[in-house]
Amino acid sequence: MNRNTWILIGALLVAFGVYATRFTDWVSPGLIQIEVSTRPSGRAAADAQVLPTLFLLDREYPIQSLTVTAISNVPAARLGKPVWHLTAQGSPPPVRGFAYGEPLKGLKSVMEPSELLPGATYRIELKAGRNRGVREFKAVAPAPVPEPAF
Protein backbone atom coordinates (compact mmCIF):
# COMPACT_ATOMS: atom_id res chain seq x y z
CA MET A 1 0.00 0.00 0.00
CA ASN A 2 1.25 3.42 -0.84
CA ARG A 3 1.30 6.59 1.23
CA ASN A 4 -2.03 7.93 -0.10
CA THR A 5 -3.87 4.77 0.96
CA TRP A 6 -2.57 5.12 4.53
CA ILE A 7 -3.61 8.78 4.63
CA LEU A 8 -7.11 7.86 3.41
CA ILE A 9 -7.44 5.10 6.04
CA GLY A 10 -6.26 7.51 8.76
CA ALA A 11 -8.73 10.19 7.64
CA LEU A 12 -11.59 7.66 7.70
CA LEU A 13 -10.65 6.54 11.23
CA VAL A 14 -10.55 10.15 12.43
CA ALA A 15 -13.91 10.88 10.78
CA PHE A 16 -15.42 7.76 12.39
CA GLY A 17 -14.03 8.79 15.81
CA VAL A 18 -15.50 12.28 15.50
CA TYR A 19 -18.85 10.83 14.43
CA ALA A 20 -18.89 8.32 17.32
CA THR A 21 -18.15 10.95 19.97
CA ARG A 22 -20.34 13.77 18.62
CA PHE A 23 -23.43 12.05 17.23
CA THR A 24 -23.86 8.77 19.14
CA ASP A 25 -24.09 7.57 22.76
CA TRP A 26 -21.41 4.93 22.30
CA VAL A 27 -18.77 6.63 24.42
CA SER A 28 -20.85 8.82 26.75
CA PRO A 29 -22.36 7.58 30.01
CA GLY A 30 -26.09 6.94 29.96
CA LEU A 31 -28.59 9.14 31.74
CA ILE A 32 -31.01 7.60 34.21
CA GLN A 33 -34.43 9.20 33.88
CA ILE A 34 -36.06 9.53 37.30
CA GLU A 35 -39.76 10.26 37.79
CA VAL A 36 -40.89 11.39 41.22
CA SER A 37 -44.40 10.66 42.44
CA THR A 38 -46.06 11.56 45.73
CA ARG A 39 -49.39 10.02 46.60
CA PRO A 40 -51.32 8.90 49.65
CA SER A 41 -50.62 5.35 50.72
CA GLY A 42 -52.22 2.99 53.17
CA ARG A 43 -48.73 2.04 54.40
CA ALA A 44 -47.86 5.58 55.49
CA ALA A 45 -48.33 6.72 59.05
CA ALA A 46 -51.54 8.69 59.64
CA ASP A 47 -49.62 11.55 61.27
CA ALA A 48 -46.91 11.78 58.56
CA GLN A 49 -45.83 15.32 57.66
CA VAL A 50 -45.32 14.49 53.97
CA LEU A 51 -46.85 12.07 51.47
CA PRO A 52 -44.78 8.98 50.58
CA THR A 53 -42.33 9.83 47.78
CA LEU A 54 -41.81 7.23 45.06
CA PHE A 55 -38.96 7.18 42.54
CA LEU A 56 -39.59 5.45 39.21
CA LEU A 57 -36.75 4.77 36.76
CA ASP A 58 -36.99 4.49 32.97
CA ARG A 59 -35.70 0.88 33.14
CA GLU A 60 -34.11 -1.50 35.62
CA TYR A 61 -30.70 -0.44 36.97
CA PRO A 62 -28.33 -2.10 39.46
CA ILE A 63 -27.90 0.98 41.67
CA GLN A 64 -24.37 1.47 43.01
CA SER A 65 -24.98 4.70 44.91
CA LEU A 66 -28.03 6.71 45.97
CA THR A 67 -27.90 10.12 47.67
CA VAL A 68 -30.74 12.48 48.61
CA THR A 69 -29.62 16.01 49.54
CA ALA A 70 -31.60 18.94 50.98
CA ILE A 71 -31.20 21.98 48.70
CA SER A 72 -33.77 24.61 49.75
CA ASN A 73 -36.53 25.54 52.21
CA VAL A 74 -34.83 23.62 55.03
CA PRO A 75 -33.10 24.83 58.21
CA ALA A 76 -29.59 26.15 57.55
CA ALA A 77 -28.04 23.22 59.43
CA ARG A 78 -29.51 20.74 56.89
CA LEU A 79 -28.92 22.77 53.72
CA GLY A 80 -26.69 20.97 51.22
CA LYS A 81 -26.29 17.92 53.44
CA PRO A 82 -27.40 14.39 52.59
CA VAL A 83 -30.61 13.24 54.25
CA TRP A 84 -30.31 9.66 52.91
CA HIS A 85 -27.32 7.82 51.47
CA LEU A 86 -26.92 4.24 50.28
CA THR A 87 -23.99 2.45 48.63
CA ALA A 88 -23.69 -0.98 47.06
CA GLN A 89 -22.14 -3.92 48.78
CA GLY A 90 -21.36 -6.56 46.19
CA SER A 91 -23.50 -6.49 43.06
CA PRO A 92 -27.04 -5.33 43.82
CA PRO A 93 -30.03 -6.63 41.84
CA PRO A 94 -31.57 -4.24 39.30
CA VAL A 95 -34.52 -2.14 40.46
CA ARG A 96 -37.09 -0.15 38.50
CA GLY A 97 -38.46 1.93 41.36
CA PHE A 98 -38.43 2.42 45.12
CA ALA A 99 -39.87 4.62 47.87
CA TYR A 100 -37.96 7.17 49.93
CA GLY A 101 -36.45 5.49 52.98
CA GLU A 102 -37.14 1.97 51.71
CA PRO A 103 -34.23 -0.45 52.27
CA LEU A 104 -32.95 -1.80 48.95
CA LYS A 105 -31.43 -5.26 48.54
CA GLY A 106 -27.69 -5.23 47.96
CA LEU A 107 -27.29 -1.68 49.28
CA LYS A 108 -26.03 -0.72 52.72
CA SER A 109 -27.07 2.44 54.49
CA VAL A 110 -24.31 5.02 54.97
CA MET A 111 -26.86 7.47 56.36
CA GLU A 112 -30.32 6.48 57.57
CA PRO A 113 -33.19 8.43 55.96
CA SER A 114 -34.24 11.61 57.76
CA GLU A 115 -37.81 12.83 57.70
CA LEU A 116 -38.58 15.03 54.72
CA LEU A 117 -39.90 18.50 55.53
CA PRO A 118 -43.10 19.68 53.79
CA GLY A 119 -42.39 22.19 51.01
CA ALA A 120 -38.63 21.54 51.08
CA THR A 121 -36.73 20.86 47.86
CA TYR A 122 -34.40 17.87 47.62
CA ARG A 123 -32.09 16.38 44.98
CA ILE A 124 -31.72 12.65 44.34
CA GLU A 125 -28.56 11.40 42.64
CA LEU A 126 -28.22 7.82 41.37
CA LYS A 127 -25.20 5.97 40.00
CA ALA A 128 -25.46 2.60 38.27
CA GLY A 129 -22.23 1.62 36.56
CA ARG A 130 -21.52 4.32 33.95
CA ASN A 131 -25.13 5.58 34.13
CA ARG A 132 -25.99 8.64 36.20
CA GLY A 133 -29.26 10.31 37.11
CA VAL A 134 -30.19 13.50 38.97
CA ARG A 135 -33.64 14.90 39.76
CA GLU A 136 -34.95 17.61 42.06
CA PHE A 137 -38.24 17.11 43.89
CA LYS A 138 -40.40 18.74 46.57
CA ALA A 139 -41.76 17.01 49.63
CA VAL A 140 -45.55 17.39 49.54
CA ALA A 141 -47.67 17.75 52.66
CA PRO A 142 -50.90 15.75 52.74
CA ALA A 143 -54.06 17.68 51.98
CA PRO A 144 -56.16 18.38 55.07
CA VAL A 145 -59.20 16.18 55.43
CA PRO A 146 -62.33 18.34 55.25
CA GLU A 147 -64.66 18.22 58.21
CA PRO A 148 -68.04 16.70 57.39
CA ALA A 149 -70.83 19.27 57.31
CA PHE A 150 -73.95 18.09 59.11
Residue pairs with C-beta under 8 A, 6 or more apart in sequence:
20 26
20 27
21 27
21 28
29 130
29 131
29 132
30 130
30 131
30 132
31 131
31 132
31 133
32 57
32 58
32 61
32 126
32 128
32 131
32 132
32 133
33 57
33 58
33 133
34 55
34 56
34 57
34 124
34 126
34 133
34 134
34 135
35 55
35 56
35 57
35 58
35 135
36 53
36 54
36 55
36 56
36 124
36 135
36 137
37 53
37 54
37 55
37 56
38 50
38 51
38 52
38 53
38 54
38 139
38 140
39 51
39 52
39 54
40 51
40 52
40 142
41 51
41 52
43 52
44 51
44 52
48 142
49 115
49 116
49 117
49 118
49 141
50 115
50 116
50 117
50 118
50 139
50 140
50 141
50 142
51 139
51 140
51 141
51 142
52 99
52 100
53 99
53 100
53 116
53 137
53 139
53 140
54 97
54 98
54 99
54 100
55 97
55 98
55 99
55 100
55 124
55 135
56 96
56 97
57 95
57 96
57 97
57 126
57 133
59 96
60 94
60 95
60 96
61 94
61 95
61 96
61 126
61 128
61 129
61 131
62 88
62 91
62 92
62 93
62 94
62 95
62 106
62 128
62 129
63 86
63 88
63 92
63 95
63 104
63 107
63 126
63 127
63 128
64 87
64 88
64 92
64 127
64 128
64 129
65 86
65 87
65 88
65 125
65 126
65 127
66 84
66 85
66 86
66 87
66 104
66 107
66 124
66 125
66 126
66 127
67 82
67 84
67 85
67 86
67 124
67 125
68 82
68 83
68 84
68 85
68 100
68 113
68 122
68 123
68 124
68 125
69 80
69 81
69 82
69 83
69 122
69 123
69 125
70 78
70 79
70 80
70 81
70 83
70 117
70 120
70 121
70 122
71 79
71 80
71 121
71 122
71 123
71 136
72 79
72 120
72 121
73 117
73 119
73 120
73 121
74 117
74 120
78 114
82 111
83 111
83 113
83 114
83 116
83 122
84 100
84 101
84 111
84 112
84 113
84 114
85 109
85 110
85 111
86 104
86 107
86 108
86 109
86 110
87 107
87 108
87 110
88 106
88 107
88 108
89 106
89 107
89 108
90 106
91 106
92 104
92 105
92 106
92 107
93 105
93 106
95 104
98 104
100 113
100 116
101 113
103 109
116 122
116 139
117 139
118 139
118 140
118 141
119 138
119 139
119 141
120 138
120 139
121 136
121 137
121 138
122 136
122 137
122 138
122 139
123 134
123 135
123 136
123 137
124 133
124 134
124 135
124 136
124 137
125 132
125 133
125 134
126 132
126 133
126 134
